[in-house]
Amino acid sequence: VIDGGRIDFVSLAGRQACSSVLSHIDLAARALRTPIASRKHRETFTVNYRALFPEHASRQYRLDIFEAAMAWTSTRWVNGERFDLSEEANLAAQALQAAWGSLRMAVAVWGAGSSMKEVAGLERAQLQEAMAAFDAAWAIFERRYITELMTIEAAARGLVLDAVREEGKLRQMERVEGLAEEELEQQRRTLLMTVSRLNAAANLRWKGREDHSADALEAALAVSRAGGAPLLHGDADDSEDDTGARSVAGVLSEGCIEAFEAVRSYLQQVPQWMNAVHPHLCNNAGLVAIMTAWTEAWEVTWRYLRPASMLSLAGDLVWTIRDASRLQPALAAMCEECDAELFLVLPRIVMLWFLAESEKRSELLRHLVPHRFVETDDQEAGALVFDEQLAHIVDAYASTMDWLLEQEDISAVSVEGLVNESLQTRDRCWEALLSKVIAGPSGSRGGSPKSCRSSRPADGGATLSSSPSFHLRASGASDGLALDPPLLPHAGDDGVLDSDLVVEVFVHELERWSMELQRHRPEDWCQCSSLLVRCLSPDTAPRPSLTSSDKAPFCV
C-alpha cells in the first residue's frame, strides 16, 4: 500500500491493496464490537450519492473517500471553473489522516503482541479506541466532503438549469398573442447566451471559438419568414444567381432552425433527468451531441448566409452544378440518387467552377484552402493574391481553354453526352471540360488512355516535354500550357496534338487539387459539400436526426 512514504492510489495493485485494507478494518471493527459513528447525514445526500451510500447503519469505507482524504487537495476543477473546498473540509481531512496514523500504530502494537502471545486487555482496548476514532473521523469527513461536492455539482449543473430557465421563458412568451417580434428576438438572444456558456463547458471541441449563434439564427429566421433569401440585386426579377442563392439560403435556414429546435427540445426534457446529468458536462453524450450539431449548424449558416458575397457565390455554384446536370445525364443521376460517386465529382466541379472566373470566385475557395492565398504589402485593399501553385493551375485552365478555342473544329473533342450543339464556342469548350471532369481522369477508370504514355513515340513525332513546366510543341500548339501531369500525352502520327489529350492532361492536374480541397481542411469541406448535396438532392441527401423519437430513450 505504501510507495515511497505515500499511499499508492495510482497502480491497480495499490488500489486493490487499499480496498482490501479498508475491508479488513471494517471486519475487525465488527469482530471487536467497535461502535459505529452516526451516518444519519447520508439521508440528506442527493439521489446519486444515496445510491453510492445505500446503508445508513454500515461503515461502508469507500476507496474514493479514503483517497480524497489521504491525498487531500482543496481545489477542484469542473467544466473549466475552479472551486475551493472549505476550511472545515480541510480540517476534517487532516483529522482523518491523523486517525489513520493512530490506527496504523495500534495495529502494529497489536500485531507485535500477537506474535509473542502477550495480548492484554489494555492493547485490545487501545485498538478498539483507535478504530472508533478512525470511524468517527471518517464519518465527519464523509459528511463534509460529500456535502461540498454536492454544492459544486449543483453549481456545475447550474449552466444547464440556466438554459432550461431561459428556454421556459421563451416558450411562455411565444404563447402570448400580439407580442412584439423584438421582444422574442431579445429572449432568443438571452437563451443563446446561456447556451453558448453551456456549449463552452460541455463541448470541448468548440471551446474558445467566437460565437455568432444569435446573429446566425436571426438571419435564418428572417429567411424562413420571407420564404427564401432576399434578392441579391435590389428589386430585380429573380436571376439564375438569385435562384441558386435562394436554394442555399433555404437549406441553411432550415438546418439552423432545426438544430435550434433540437436544443430547445433537449432543454425541455432534461429537467426530469437532472440527477443523471454528469457535473463534468463533457461526459454527457446527449448534451455534447446536441451542442455539436447546433454549433455546426449556426457556423455554416453564419459562413454562407450572412455575408452577401458568400451567399451569392454559393448560389452561383449550386446553379452551375444544376445547369451541368441538365447537360450531363450522368451527373443528374448522381444528384438524384445521392450516389457515392457524387462526392468524388463535387470537388472537381468546385475547382473547375472557381477556375472559370478565378478572380470573382476567390472568396469561397480561400475558405477551403486559405494557405493558397498570400498577402503582399502592395496589393489593393480586398484583393486576393494566389500563391505560385494556385496561379499555376489558373494559368493551366486559361491555356487549356485557349488551346480548345483555337481548334478549327471544336466538335472534334469527343465528349460523351455533348447534347447542345447550339452553344457558343466557349460554352462548348466549357462543356467539354466539364464532361471530362465528371468522368474523372481516364487513368482512374479502366487504365490509362491509349494516347497517354510516358515513353517517346517510335516515329519521333513531337511530344509534350517531360519537364515539370512544359510547353505544347506540336504543330498548331499554343505555347504556355504549363502542366505537370502524371501521364504525358504525345502528338499523333501527323505531329498534331489531339484535343482529347490536352483536356486529359488538364483533368489529371485538376484531380490533385480535388484531393487538396477535401483534405486540407476536411471539416470545412464537409460543411461545404453537405450544403451542396442538400441543395442538389433535397429529397435523398442524408440528414442527421437531431431529436429523439418517442420510442428512443432520452440521452442525457
Secondary structure by P-SEA (a helix, b strand, c coil): cccccccccccaaaaaaaaaaaaaaaaaaaaaccccccccccccccaaaaaaccccccccccaaaaaaaaacccccccccbbbbbcaaaaaaaaaaaaaaaaaaaaaaaaaaaaaaccccaaaaaaaaaaaaaaaaaaaaaaaaaaaaaaaaaaaaaaaaaaaaaaaaaaaaaaacccccaaaaaaaaaaaaaaaaaaaaaccccccccccaaaaaaaaaaaaaaacccccccccccccaaaaaaaaaaaaaaaaaaaaaaaaaaaaaccccccccccccccccaaaaaaaaaaaaaaaaaaaccccaaaaaaaaaaaaaaaaaaaacaaaaaaaaacccccccaaaaaaaaaaaaccccaaaaaaaaccccccccccccccbbbbcaaaaaaaaaaaaaaaaaaaccccccccccccccccccaaaaaaaaaaaaaaacccccccccccccccccccccccccccccccccccccccccccccccbbbbbcccccccaaaaaaaaaaaaaaaaaaaacccaaaaaaaaaaaaaaacccccccccccccccccccc
